């Protein structure tokens, strides 16, 4: 590290706190081991890049993208799209469960179907 920077100090500390948070969620069984591993790798990588930004210079020849910041942005988009995909799958699953619960409740209580304003 050539010089001190606030980002180089605070980001690894924040990353470490997020890893502890991931362990906490895992111990409470709110996330799987696979998700824990994903978060550890992600936050370790963020902390590493904050401490040693020159690490980004190693990636472009391996990945085939021109510069390190472009590699970082590309992988950031990949992670964000993956997260959005996972959220959409979970929302659809919750919607399906909600519909099923409401149908079962309506069947148990014999609630007549909604006919709208005119009916």
Residue pairs with C-beta under 8 A, 6 or more apart in sequence:
1 8
1 51
1 52
7 50
8 50
8 51
11 46
11 47
11 50
11 51
12 47
12 50
12 51
15 43
15 44
15 46
15 47
15 50
16 43
16 47
18 39
18 43
19 39
19 40
19 43
19 44
22 31
22 35
22 36
22 39
22 40
22 43
23 36
25 31
25 36
26 32
26 33
26 35
26 36
31 39
42 79
48 55
49 55
49 56
49 72
55 68
56 68
56 69
56 71
56 72
57 68
58 68
59 65
59 68
59 71
60 66
60 67
60 68
60 70
60 71
63 71
63 74
65 71
65 74
105 111
106 113
